[in-house]
Amino acid sequence: MIKHILLVAAREYRQIASTRSFWLTLLIIPLALAAGPVLSRFADKAHTETIMLVDQSGGGVGSAIAHRIELDRQRQVMDALSHYVDRHDLRRAAPDAAWTRKGRWYSDADVAAFIASGGQKAAVARIAAVSQGDADAFEAPNQDYRIVETPAAITAAPPGAIDGLLAPWLRPADKSGHKPIDYVVLIPHDFGTSPVVRLWANGVPRASFVSTLQGVLTSQLRTRYLLANGVAGPTAAAAASLAPAIGVTTPPEGSGRERVVIRSILPLISAYILLMSLILSGSWMLQGAIEERNNKLIETVLACITPNELMYGKLVGTVAVGLSMIATWVICGLFAAFATHGAIADLIRPALEPVSTPGSIAAILFFFVAGYLMVSMIFLVIGATSDSMREAQGFLTPVLLVIMLPVTLLVQAVLRDSGGPIVEFLTWFPLYTPFAVLARLGTGIPTWEMLGSAATLLIFILIEVVALGRIFRASLLSGGGRPSLAELARLVRRPG
Amino acid sequence: MEALRLTGVVKRFGDFTAVDDLSFAVAPGEVFGFLGGNGAGKTTSLRMVLDILRPDAGTIMVMGRPPGRSASPDLGFLPEERGLYRSMTAIDTIVYFGRLKGMAAASARREGMALLERFGLAGFARTSVEKLSKGMAQKVQLATAIVNTPKLLLLDEPFSGLDPVNQALLEEVILNAARNGAAVVFSTHVMQHAERLCDRLLFLAHGRKQFEGTQDEARAALPVQLTLTANRSPAALAGVAEAHEAGTGEDGWHDWDVRLEPGGDPGRLLELCTANGFPLRRFEQRRASMHDVFLHIVGGAEARS
């Protein structure tokens, strides 16, 4: 019996592996992994927006805006440096420096100290001194904004002429080769007595940019107001820059919401991959089953092996196809992670924690195989009762909807770290058990719940194999189109 | 040991009895024709022999054992509705079915290549089935049936859909298998093939056996038919059941189609004519075709139902 099952499984495997769609599917994820960083690099580069500051009020306001933008930019650099030294375990480069402490909020004072101590250049030099060449070069994140020089004619232009002078900068002629300026900020000469400031934007302005601008201008207005009302200059400046010192407390690194997200990444990916791969390999098996019916092969096959051997062989073949796909994707993912030392590796290391214990690995393997058996059996019966793919769609579409929709809800619920009745229901309802348990491995699922749902799932698969096996056997040699639901129910009740 | 024996086999589908009290046996080296019209129960009987269906009553013995997949190494089967895995190559298809019948991969490949050579398809061994012509694919399917050199070869309507060249090839395969000691059972409703190939026949109608025996025994079941040329009607002669004028000759001589009474002996009629001075210019016994025999035996059963 085992020999026959393995022969059928091997044939199924070879048939599926000989299709172009199998190889395309197999390569899609590695290609996406490879293409992702490249595309994101292009996307990031296109992100820097240009700003022209036209300060007719004397220059102080424009400088304040430029200073604010530079401070925010340096804060980004510090944040990126902190992730870099953490990833490469290089905190020793400057143990006391703020930029080696990942996950904290950098105050303006921190940023100013960073700039004063030499900024990115000095930090990179200190890293290089201790890295001994085993770390790849640090790359600062792309800057959000770049300030362009303002032509003197525009700064000196009267209010009525400024729109005309800015036009070639905001909407340059196609032949000029210049890119349009994204923002032009005009601070009029009467700024202070009047609060009006003009902003030209080449599209809807970013909320963060408007917010930054508003913060600086508010501070400037307050200073001028206080000066106009007799407050001494230093006092006025200090009053305008008064801000609450918010002591930001974040959870220890790798805990809190970040912990939930990071720990859930691989379990959620597992659940998603299980869903996608079994739908794909199930569809291929379904096509094979329909081909056997269409090509009148069944009688020849059944002369050599039993219907059960045929059924188990097909299931084993499909599970093997699915596991091969998953193994390939996992190997590609690990290779990409450890070869690049990039963001993927950064994410994967802490994410591996919940899925790297022997118990977790056993659970993943069990629920993968069980999920495959459970859903493949449904696909197999659909194939055995259909004479064409068109006929199969009648059953397939509702089955796919029933499987896929709750799984989407599950992913969202797990990411919100909410247990709740939906997640509990999906854990214990056998059709969703493999997806729910895999998805919950990151947030933690009690052992008793995992074992209980595994036992329930096993019982369900046994009942499914017996009940749907009857339909499979009865359908093999029957003709005359798709059976009705009543007919299927009768077949389930009556042993073949 | 008999290659196949069915005893009192009954198969019902709901209220419909597809096979009713069927008994027969086939010996090694024998070509056994399983003849019946559409819906006579031929395919159902063969499916029971293959253990694809289980009988409701009676027993079946295949190579001395109850039917089951353990017998598949000794069995070859060509179904009426034929098909192959379209994406598999010819040789891989043959090897696959050979292995399902218990052969080692190497010997299945060796035998498969020999069969493809014999069928003139050696150059297409690595061609996928979907690229073969219909006739080529039928030869590949035949090869899957005989790759294991079966001791019992079951062929369900094997000649349907074959061109004359492939029909001749199949006849050669059947006779060759029988010469090598295999029992060959084939179902058909085309009597010419049965007439050319079968050592023994079984006529089936509505699931019931109507006749089993050799071709001579089958013909003996039919009243003897003669063609006489006489100058008067032979209808009055003793033993003659019917006599019809079939043509007019010269000088009052006529041709007569004569059918004797059941069990009538043509020699006895000739003797009678001589003794009574009944003049004859021609006395010819017509050999009944299997088509006539089948219609005579099965047609009555069909009419009765």
Boltz contact constraints between the chains, C-beta under 6 A:
constraints:
  - contact:
      token1: [A, 7]
      token2: [B, 99]
      max_distance: 6.0
  - contact:
      token1: [A, 7]
      token2: [B, 100]
      max_distance: 6.0
  - contact:
      token1: [A, 11]
      token2: [B, 96]
      max_distance: 6.0
  - contact:
      token1: [A, 18]
      token2: [B, 87]
      max_distance: 6.0
  - contact:
      token1: [A, 295]
      token2: [B, 83]
      max_distance: 6.0
  - contact:
      token1: [A, 296]
      token2: [B, 81]
      max_distance: 6.0
  - contact:
      token1: [A, 296]
      token2: [B, 83]
      max_distance: 6.0
  - contact:
      token1: [A, 297]
      token2: [B, 83]
      max_distance: 6.0
  - contact:
      token1: [A, 299]
      token2: [B, 79]
      max_distance: 6.0
  - contact:
      token1: [A, 300]
      token2: [B, 79]
      max_distance: 6.0
  - contact:
      token1: [A, 302]
      token2: [B, 52]
      max_distance: 6.0
  - contact:
      token1: [A, 303]
      token2: [B, 50]
      max_distance: 6.0
  - contact:
      token1: [A, 303]
      token2: [B, 77]
      max_distance: 6.0
  - contact:
      token1: [A, 304]
      token2: [B, 72]
      max_distance: 6.0
  - contact:
      token1: [A, 304]
      token2: [B, 100]
      max_distance: 6.0
  - contact:
      token1: [A, 304]
      token2: [B, 101]
      max_distance: 6.0
  - contact:
      token1: [A, 305]
      token2: [B, 69]
      max_distance: 6.0
  - contact:
      token1: [A, 305]
      token2: [B, 100]
      max_distance: 6.0
  - contact:
      token1: [A, 306]
      token2: [B, 69]
      max_distance: 6.0
